[in-house]
Amino acid sequence: MADSETLVPAPSNSLEEDSNPNEVLMPDAKNPTEGSDSESESDSDSEDESQAKAQIEALETQLYNNPSEYDTHVQYIKALRKQGDLEKLSQAREAMSSLFPLTSDMWREWAKDQTTISSSLEALPQIEKLYELGVSDYMSVDLWCDYLNFVQEHDPSVKECSAVGISKARNLFERALTAAGLHVDGGHHIWELYREFEQAIVFTIDETDSAAKEKQIQRVRNLFHRQLSIPHSDLKSTLVAYKAWEADHGHLSNANSKELDDLPSHVVSVYQKALEMLDSRAHLEENISKNNTDSEKLQDFMTYLKFEHSSGDPARIQNLYERAIAVFPVSADLWLDYTQYLDKTFKTARIVRDSYYRATRNCPWVGELWVRYLLALERSHASEEELSTVFERSLLCTFSGFDEYLNVFLTRADGLRRRMSSSTTVKDEINYAILRDIFQRASDYLSPHLKNTESLLRLYSYWARLELKYGNNLTAARGVWESLLKICGSMVEAWQAYIAWEIETGNINEGRSLYKRCYSKRFPGTGSEDICHSWLRFEKEYGSLEEFDIAVQKVSPRLEELQLFRLQQESKNVLPAANERENSSKKSAREKRKLTSHAVEEQPPAKHHKSVAQNDKGQPRQSAEPSEAAKLDNKNAERARNQEIQDKSSKKPIQFNDQCTAFATADDLHNFFADAGGVVAVRLLKDKFTRKSRGLAYVDFSDDAHLAAALQKNKQIFMGKKLSILKSDPQQGRKKEVAGRSVRAEHGRTDTRETPKGKMDIQPQSPTSGHGDVQLKGRNTFAVPRNVKPLGWSSRSKSPSDAANEQETDNPKSNDEFRKMLMKS
């Protein structure tokens, strides 16, 4: 609101705003010349008033349903102020200020309204309290100036320049200079008010009291010197005012002389230094004053802060942080940066605690700020009541994740533990029941959300240790662990932590009992194997030979069972991948065959009939009607070709497994096979429920040479474990199945039975069978004619030319090539 606006209570309990703040518009005063226009305006005002009431009621409903809506609070206050309902307006402002920090403009408006309503001596403390609350929220030069002017105008002791009043005003001015006096762009306004106040005191001193008067003049001179040593935008004007003031008091002969002539050397020195500092910051001040976007302006502030950090002046750094926060009050990163700087620089000072209080009011959703706040209170030896209050406030906030709530709970527990162990006095004041209550509340709230997580394990293990140490209750500590197992019983780390705790406390038999309870459980990933091996190590280190033998007797069948189960799972995972590749190949083949059939159908009927009925030499052929056997020939030939294409794939996979791969990454495996080379892809198998590594991986290589080199690394050590590396051949099972099928030929024509999808095998009836009676259909049919070797046949008996011909005939042939081969025969 502008400075000229004031709140004027009218008899109708409404507020009117006008350019003249002292003029009250009475609703009954009418101009007789207005006539009917006045009546229409009255009706319009009545309608506006009813709309305003409806708006206020709607806003009240919204705030009742959701009191944390900042914008709704602002709209409600504006509506009440316009309506003139002073009682509700005051309540609305107090309600909002209890939840949120208010802007400097809102505080100035509130204080001025209260001053307009009542400026009596009784209302003075209340209005001063409003100003104090305002200057504590954000740094504002304008609000400080309003506060200083109000005290000078309405405090009788200050107006009369009594000793008490002067002391009060000076303390207030010094506070204002500490808070905003270093503000480069606006700090000079506070300096000017301070100088004017001190100069006014000079005229109240009796002329006969020359000593007192000279002392006061020196006080004004010191203010000039202090201001001239600080870089601010009005620095040169301040120098001119100082020279004029010195000339008036006879300490400077010519106020219009050159800039620094006749001035004391120390004044010239500090002024020149301040001018240099101002010049070095001029471009930075210009950047933050531009009307840029929020992100650009925030970046400009961060650049400016980086510059001030390099200068190393804590007061200037703090001042600039306050200026940035006044512009970006809900920037979590800015608050985190600011409070971290205060922690390092001022540590236990009151300003650190106050800054964390402000930070958590502006950004209550940042759990890290609450954690630091609790630590800052502990460093400054805050009372248990204050620590408890801040902790309870933090639990009312909404954080982005449950781990943030856990950090707040644990920070509170850490503080209580330290206070209990610090001294006997504090330990007596803080009962362990308080600490137990913190853990119980954390468990009740976080357990449903952090089930089977390391975070919940951290909470319960900490709780169990403190139950034993400070509660001196072993049964209660075990009860904590058992509660964890009810929530995270499928988490192998929980069992391992419980066992380790029992061993640490010297309860070996209890640890062995836990192994017996959990070794037969099925855990995600390699957890089941880990717990079995862990039990064996435990018995080696803590048990007798008999106990070790019992453990081996129990664990060995379990390990064999787990190994068998893992191999079954691996085969299940391999087959779907192979089937997927097979289905993809068959789909491609069907699409190609479909395109070919369309091309054949598009030929002219006569030409199509001729091409089927005769061969290239005009010899008659079989009927053009396709037989069932020929259709199967086409299908099986197509499948054989696709299968061969898959077998000739450039990727040569291997598989290997061990427990170390549960922690290995694809990059680790790439590096391990770097000397072999040719790695195309690495696939780590993971559990479908926990998404943890199963300790098994597939590595694809570009060719057989690199594959062979990789297989040479079998049984080598990788990440502390010996690897088992095998060549993966997912097609082997299907090849055996195809080999077991036979094809019969009747009456010189090949009779083919359909084989499983993606597999094909064509065998003539005898080695002397000719090819002339084989019926071929379509353009893309492939066949691999093979001769069945008679019993007793050996490769030694064949000539090199026969071997070459056999190798040539074993290669897939297209229809055209096969027809030419038949014609030659």
SULTA-V56517 format. One line per field, one symbol per residue. burial: # if it has 9 or more other C-alpha atoms within 8 Angstrom, else .. A space follows every 10 residues. Layout:
BEGIN
burial: ???
END
This chain:
BEGIN
burial: ....###### ..#####... #......... .......#.. ........#. .#..##..## .##....... .##.###.## ######..#. .##..##..# ####..#### #######.#. ..##..##.# #..##.#### #.######.# #####.###. ##.###.##. .##..##.## ####.##### #.###..##. ##..#..... ..#..##.## ..###.#### ###.#..### .###.##... .#..#..... ......##.# #.###.##.. ...##.##.. ......##.# #..##..##. .....##### ######.... #...##.##. .##..###.. .##.###### #######.## #########. .#....#..# #..#....#. .#.####### ###.###.## .....##..# ....##.##. .##..##..# ##..###.## #.######.. .....###.# #..##.#### ##.####### .##...##.# ##.##..##. ..#######. ##..##.### ..#...##.. ##..#..##. .#........ ...##..#.. .#..##..#. ..#..##..# .......##. .####..... ........## ########## ###....... ########## ##...#..## ..#..#.### .#.####... .######### ###..##.## #..#...#.. ######.... ....#..#.. .####..### ##..#..### #####.#... ......##.# ########.. .......... ..#.....## .####..#.. .#...
END
